Amino acid sequence: MVQRFEGRVAVITGGSSGIGLATARRLASEGAKVVIGDISAEAGKAAADEVGGLFVQADVTDAEQVDALFQTTVDTFGSVDVAFNNAGISPPEDDSILTTGIDAWEKVQKVNLTSVYLCCKAALPHMRRQGKGSIINTASFVAVMGAATSQISYTASKGGVLAMSRELGVQFARENIRVNALCPGPVNTPLLKELFAKDPERAARRLVHVPVGRFAEPEEIAAAVAFLASDDASFITASQFLVDGGISGAYVTPL
């Protein structure tokens, strides 16, 4: 494996499972020192131990804990070169706007959008001091298209992540700090498996719209993160980087 991240430090939130864990493995395999920020102490420590990294327990909705995550990273390794702000939730109570209560709305907004704001706010001063950095924020393909099988707060939160990433990418471009929004299509993660288990019909309705004919594997999304985080993407910032199997470009899917 090419060592694109030799001597670089990457912070990954939500790094104990799914896309986050796959990305931790990928970046570590390319030489990065990886810091896992996660609310789950057991799973987070196991992930960090697996990749020879550091675990910092953090609730990403808490500003002080987020600040501590990035400060601990700098104190331990000397820099924050990559911030993959990936923590998120998609609870079943987040559904149609007609049935989703305000508590469910606010919970999803806090975890999916406010946490990205807090992580960017904490990471940027370190990157500005270094004079370089790459921030990748996990948005979603639902940020660029609509669905009748709605998860209204999830969709709105990911739209917010996309817009915020674009603005930060423009604002800090002259400081050699790149900010991009990763927009995955449906991914074979614990969140998706939960959807299949709870509502197979709804999940099947989603799969039929993916031109490639399957959901992504976490490792495929991790490869996209590794590209965006690396110098290979040195002219890419303020972008919506779709890794969606063609779903957002499809009018009809192939037979």
C-alpha positions in Angstrom: 0.0 0.0 0.0 1.3 3.5 -0.9 2.2 5.4 2.3 0.4 8.7 1.4 -0.1 9.5 5.1 3.3 8.8 6.5 4.0 11.3 9.3 0.4 12.6 9.3 -2.3 12.5 11.9 -6.0 11.8 11.3 -8.9 12.3 13.7 -12.0 10.2 12.9 -15.2 10.7 14.8 -17.7 7.8 14.8 -14.6 5.7 14.2 -15.6 2.5 16.0 -17.8 1.0 13.3 -19.0 1.2 9.7 -17.5 3.9 7.5 -15.4 5.3 10.3 -13.8 2.0 11.2 -13.1 1.2 7.6 -11.5 4.6 7.1 -9.4 4.2 10.3 -8.1 0.9 8.8 -7.4 2.4 5.4 -5.6 5.6 6.7 -3.5 3.5 9.1 -2.5 1.1 6.3 -1.2 4.2 4.4 0.9 5.3 7.3 -1.4 7.7 9.3 -1.4 8.0 13.1 -5.1 7.6 13.8 -7.1 9.1 16.6 -10.6 7.6 17.2 -13.2 9.9 18.7 -16.3 8.0 19.8 -18.9 8.0 22.5 -18.5 4.2 23.0 -15.5 3.5 25.2 -15.3 -0.2 24.5 -15.8 -0.1 20.8 -13.7 3.0 20.4 -10.7 1.6 22.3 -11.0 -1.7 20.3 -10.9 0.2 17.0 -7.9 2.4 18.1 -6.0 -0.7 19.4 -6.6 -2.5 16.1 -5.0 0.3 14.0 -2.3 1.2 16.6 -3.9 4.5 17.3 -5.3 6.6 20.1 -8.8 6.5 21.5 -10.4 9.6 23.0 -13.9 9.2 24.4 -16.0 12.1 23.1 -19.6 13.1 22.8 -19.4 15.0 19.6 -22.4 17.2 20.6 -20.4 18.6 23.5 -18.2 21.5 22.6 -15.7 21.0 25.5 -15.3 17.3 24.7 -14.8 18.0 21.0 -12.2 20.7 21.8 -10.4 18.2 24.1 -10.4 15.5 21.3 -8.5 17.8 19.0 -6.2 19.3 21.6 -5.3 15.8 22.9 -4.5 14.8 19.4 -2.1 17.8 19.0 -0.6 17.3 22.5 0.1 13.6 21.7 1.1 13.7 18.0 1.9 17.3 17.3 -0.7 18.0 14.5 -4.1 17.5 13.0 -3.6 16.9 9.3 -6.9 15.2 8.6 -10.3 15.6 10.3 -12.9 13.1 9.1 -16.1 14.3 10.8 -18.2 11.3 10.4 -20.3 10.6 13.5 -24.1 10.4 12.8 -27.4 8.8 13.6 -30.5 7.8 11.7 -33.1 6.7 14.3 -36.4 5.1 13.3 -38.4 7.9 14.9 -37.1 10.3 12.3 -39.6 9.7 9.5 -42.1 11.7 7.5 -42.4 15.4 8.6 -46.1 14.4 9.4 -45.0 12.0 12.1 -41.6 13.2 13.3 -41.7 15.0 16.6 -39.6 18.0 17.5 -37.5 15.9 20.0 -36.5 13.5 17.2 -35.8 16.4 14.9 -33.5 18.2 17.3 -31.7 15.0 18.4 -30.7 14.2 14.8 -29.7 17.8 14.0 -27.5 17.9 17.1 -25.6 14.7 16.3 -25.5 15.0 12.5 -25.0 18.7 11.9 -24.1 20.6 15.1 -21.3 18.0 15.8 -19.8 18.7 12.4 -19.9 22.4 13.2 -18.1 21.8 16.5 -15.5 19.5 15.0 -14.7 22.0 12.2 -14.5 24.8 14.7 -12.1 22.8 16.9 -9.9 21.5 14.0 -9.5 24.7 12.0 -7.3 26.7 14.5 -4.8 23.8 14.6 -4.8 23.5 10.8 -4.4 27.3 10.4 -1.4 27.3 12.7 0.1 24.4 10.7 -0.7 26.1 7.4 -2.4 23.0 6.0 -5.1 20.4 6.5 -7.9 18.4 5.0 -11.4 18.2 6.5 -13.9 15.7 5.2 -17.4 15.9 6.5 -19.9 13.1 6.0 -23.0 14.3 4.2 -25.1 12.0 2.0 -26.6 11.5 -1.4 -29.9 12.6 0.2 -28.4 16.1 0.5 -28.7 16.5 -3.3 -32.0 14.7 -4.0 -35.4 14.0 -2.4 -37.1 10.8 -1.3 -40.7 9.9 -0.7 -39.5 7.4 2.0 -38.4 10.4 4.1 -36.2 10.8 7.1 -36.8 14.5 7.3 -34.3 15.5 10.0 -31.6 13.3 8.6 -32.0 14.7 5.1 -32.1 18.3 6.4 -29.0 17.7 8.6 -27.0 16.3 5.7 -28.0 19.2 3.5 -26.7 21.4 6.2 -23.4 19.5 6.3 -23.1 19.9 2.5 -23.7 23.7 2.6 -21.4 24.3 5.6 -18.6 22.3 4.0 -18.9 24.2 0.8 -18.7 27.5 2.6 -15.7 26.5 4.8 -13.9 25.1 1.7 -14.2 28.5 0.1 -13.3 30.5 3.2 -10.1 28.7 4.0 -8.9 27.8 0.5 -6.1 30.4 0.5 -4.8 29.0 3.8 -4.1 25.6 2.2 -7.0 24.0 4.2 -9.3 21.9 2.1 -12.9 21.1 3.2 -15.1 18.7 1.3 -18.4 17.0 1.8 -18.4 13.3 1.2 -21.8 12.2 -0.1 -22.1 8.4 0.2 -25.0 6.4 -1.3 -26.5 3.6 0.8 -23.8 1.7 2.5 -23.8 -1.8 4.0 -23.3 -0.6 7.6 -25.0 -1.4 10.9 -27.4 1.5 10.3 -28.5 0.1 6.9 -28.8 -3.5 8.3 -31.1 -2.1 11.0 -33.2 -0.5 8.3 -33.5 -3.9 6.5 -34.4 -5.7 9.7 -37.1 -3.2 10.7 -38.6 -2.5 7.3 -37.4 -4.8 4.5 -39.9 -3.4 2.0 -38.6 0.2 2.5 -35.1 -1.0 2.1 -35.9 -2.9 -1.1 -37.5 0.3 -2.5 -34.2 2.0 -2.0 -32.0 -0.7 -3.6 -34.0 -0.7 -6.9 -32.9 2.8 -7.6 -29.1 2.1 -7.4 -27.8 1.7 -11.0 -24.9 -0.5 -9.8 -27.4 -2.8 -8.3 -26.0 -3.1 -4.8 -25.2 -1.0 -1.7 -21.6 0.2 -1.1 -19.2 -1.5 1.2 -17.6 0.6 3.9 -14.2 0.0 2.4 -15.3 1.7 -0.8 -16.3 4.8 1.0 -13.0 4.7 3.0 -11.1 4.7 -0.3 -12.9 7.9 -1.2 -12.0 9.5 2.2 -8.4 8.5 1.7 -8.3 10.2 -1.7 -9.9 13.4 -0.4 -7.6 13.5 2.6 -4.4 13.0 0.5 -2.3 15.2 -1.7 -3.8 13.5 -4.7 -6.9 15.7 -4.1 -4.8 18.9 -3.7 -7.0 20.9 -6.1 -10.3 19.6 -4.7 -12.1 21.8 -2.1 -15.7 23.0 -1.4 -16.9 20.0 -3.3 -19.8 17.6 -3.0 -18.0 14.3 -3.5 -20.6 11.7 -4.5 -19.8 8.0 -4.0 -23.3 6.7 -4.7 -23.3 3.9 -7.3 -24.9 6.3 -9.8 -28.1 6.8 -7.7 -28.1 10.6 -7.9 -27.6 10.6 -11.7 -30.2 8.0 -12.6 -33.5 8.6 -14.4 -34.2 4.9 -14.6 -31.9 2.0 -13.6 -30.7 -0.8 -16.0 -32.7 -4.0 -16.2 
